[in-house]
Amino acid sequence: MSLSSSFFGSKFGITERDLDRYLAEALGRGADYADLYFEYLATSSITLDESIVKSATQGVSLGVGVRVIAGERTGYAYSDDLSPEKILKAAATAACIADAPAKVETVGLTPARQHDLYPVLRAPIDQPLEERVQFVKRADAAARGADARVIQVQCIYADSLRHVLVATSDGKLSFDRQPMARLNVSVLARQGDGTPQQGYSGGGGRVGLDYFTGASAPEAFAREAVRQAIVQLDASEAPAGESVVVLGPGWPGVLLHEAVGHGLEADFNRKGTSVFSGRVGQKVASELCTVIDDGTIDSRRGSLNVDDEANPTRQNVLIENGILRGYLTDELSARLTGGRSTGSGRRENYQHIPMPRMTNTFMLAGASTPEEIIRSVSKGIYCANFGGGQVDITSGNFVFSASESYLIEDGKLTRPVRGATLIGNGPEAMQYISMVGNDLKLDQGVGICGKDGQSVPVGVGIPTVRIDKMTVGGTARA
Amino acid sequence: MSEQQLRAAAASAVAQALALGATGAECTIASGSEFSVTVRLGEVEKLKEADSCGAGLRVLLGQRQGSSYTSDLSAEGIRQMVASAMEIARITEPDPFAGLPEADELGQLPQDLGLASELTLSTAEKIDLAKRAEQAALAVDPRLTNSDGASFDSHTGVRVFANSRGFLGSYRSTYCSLSAVPVAKSDDRMERDYWYSIGRDHTRLESPEQIGRRAAERVLRRLGARKIATRQATVVFEPRTARSLVGHVFAAVTGDAIYRKSSFLLDKIGQTVAAPGVTIVDDPTLPGLFGSSPFDDEGVPGRRNLIIQNGVLETYLLHTYTARKLGLKTTGNASRGLTGSPGTGHGNLYLAAGELPPEELLRTVGTGLYVTELIGQGVNTVNGDYSRGASGIWIEDGVLTYPVTEITVAGNLSEMLKNILFIGNDLEFLGSTAAPTLAIGGMTISGVQ
């Protein structure tokens, strides 16, 4: 694609001469590097509650961020106005981080190498509203029809289309058009006058509207949410204390995101503040574990054709057979550690400085069947679904909260137990993985990762795994 | 844009919506400047400075409603935002309870709430404050070998609200904060922690030396932490963790949670839901505090609401929609960003202080866990299930002894509120939610066998 035919070239008349001028201004105080991030984001969402389409929103935001790097220092400024005066002012503000005669000159811009992972011809947000509103209505009808104990249903459909242009002082130029859509269904079920219980499901990705059919139809998400709520009606207290834990496939991959993913982001490791700092080449997980962060999977929520610093995303091996292979780097950490960016530089929007972030993080399949894994446990807990998690990357302690779990007794799933938080220490917990299933599954596409005040969409995945020891935070004596 | 221009833009958006056939409309505009600098190991690491603005509009077409937003406040940007809201309102369905507040409910508090001050520091002075905070932290002990930096942040903003029932209001606010995040190492384990101070201007911040020292003390006391055996125990929440419990009570008393039957406090008005002596208040009228505002995000003046008084649940927190759903009146708790319809927010939300100084409270507890950090989301306000990752310090013979880590604390919020045994006298506002030290009996701690 050429600049003139790109979104920002054709709609806002931005030329290569403009970009050169802004970059030169940003480098004007003696910086090593500068980049520009132009973003146009259109979003819409439709909310159904009590079987009424109660509200719907749409809107646009537009802006440009200017980032300047001088050694380890970063200067940042942005403007929500694309006039040359405002962009030059932002560039001059960001440039102040450097304090030396100008030494670097801009290099002629060349389109960056990038993938084509989401060639959605018509983005969901460009389709008629009447078509999209059907998703929440269909999900509501299906949920209410699935079980008479359902008392509340809430459905939210949301989509967006982001146009991005990145230009860097070392000559990279990238354009990307990033569609996204998702549908969430949450239900409340109640048995008689007992305590209501929640169930939740959803899915999406960088997809067209045709995604929401078959296994991803609104009815399928609705039925899954109802199933989870109904299971909870019979759940008893979760056990308290150390236990064997078996994670089901798919969304429980949030374990990897918290236990190792964040700790392998290069900003923490460059500063020596991560529990994984300085441990490349060391054994940090059982040899059954190979963990990958892959931004190049077609249509996935965490995928990107090119990262937010004009570097193509990659398939990055983080842990191979238990050995730590490398960190997720962005432009700054790559510059400071003498490596190359792994295509992991991401930001929430033009108002934010990019950081190393995950994309889609998963563990490769192993040899065991899921049945074998469950059969191997005489007493333990099986976690099929999770809510969110959190990690303290310095100590390595992480938690994730189970939303659907069962007791395992004598090799069989017996009764459901209530929600509980599981806690462990990253490198320790990963050593306790003693069986890995042959059933790798990726999540359905609703993940959001927060770091330093910035949220980005991500994916996770995992096969069934057995962890020999983790602390389960229930209330019943084990 | 000046405050006058922003007010004119909001009024114009409302007028344009009515001209296009809306039966009601309301517009929020937020405009602000942010500054942030982080120093690490004595050098500036990140410096960010920018202005931004945005507008959001909600329109009513009879009982249907739609909304839109934009970052473009030019006349053309406002025109497109109005057209966009009118377009998307078409796909929504009539909701008998949708609407704006009644005209006699609108208004603003007359008194000066002290929300804005003059931010006069130069960039060099801000950098210097951050450097001093970090230096003070690292100087406390040789085990403090690393740092995640120290930051000075400041923000000035204007918020404008206009609606088609004649309300037009705006107010300025400022704040700044200073924080330090030192890292300590001992044997093979690393720990980090932080401390911060926040004020309407820099003169109201704790000194950088004090912030650094407090951050350092918090990290050092985490070193050498052990896991403990699974047990039932009294758990003491220090103010920084206790305030999250007040947040869970808030989530359970919002009108949204109540009309959806998604609250463990459903149908409990007038009943004892907490231990005697527990009083939880939401008050947006307290001068200078961070949850104060002259009107809520529907143009209704804020007021003091007693949520729980002496253990008895007195009120839910409502905005116009949830009030109508429940056959009640708004409590002035509408809150919205720029997108979507109003939700429920709070002003200064706090659990009222008790009489025990924290040291005496620990002596009275005798044995238990003092929780200094909670992580994870394991809180279900529908059924009250509570299970979170924790670290802290074991209390023995009424004093803090050794640090504890990698455990969870669990219970059920219904019981936890009733099991509040002691309330400290150390209530301090470091944001819009606050609580003093709280001791809760009968919680389950999960650790090793």
Interface residues (C-beta under 8 A of the other chain):
Chain A: T43 S44 S45 I46 T47 D49 I52 V53 K54 S55 A56 T57 Q58 G59 V60 S61 L62 G63 E72 R73 T74 G75 Y76 A77 Y78 S79 D80 A90 T93 C96 I97 L129 E130 V133 I151 Q152 Q154 L188 R190 T195 P196 Q197 Q198 A238 A240 G241 E242 K271 G272 T273 V275 Q351 I353 G387 G388 G389 Q390 V391 D392 T394 S395 N397 F398 V399 F400 S401 R418 G419 A420 T421 I423 G424 N425 T471 V472 G473 G474 T475 R477 A478
Chain B: R40 E43 V44 E45 K46 L47 K48 E49 A50 D51 S52 C53 G54 G56 Q65 G66 S67 S68 Y69 T70 S71 D72 Q80 M81 S84 A85 E87 I88 A89 R90 I91 T92 E93 P94 D95 A98 N146 D148 V183 R189 M190 E191 R192 R222 K227 T230 R260 K261 S262 F264 L338 T339 G340 S341 E373 I375 G376 Q377 G378 N380 V382 N383 D385 S387 R388 G389 S391 T405 E406 I407 T408 V409 A410 G411 N412 T444 I445 S446 G447 V448 Q449
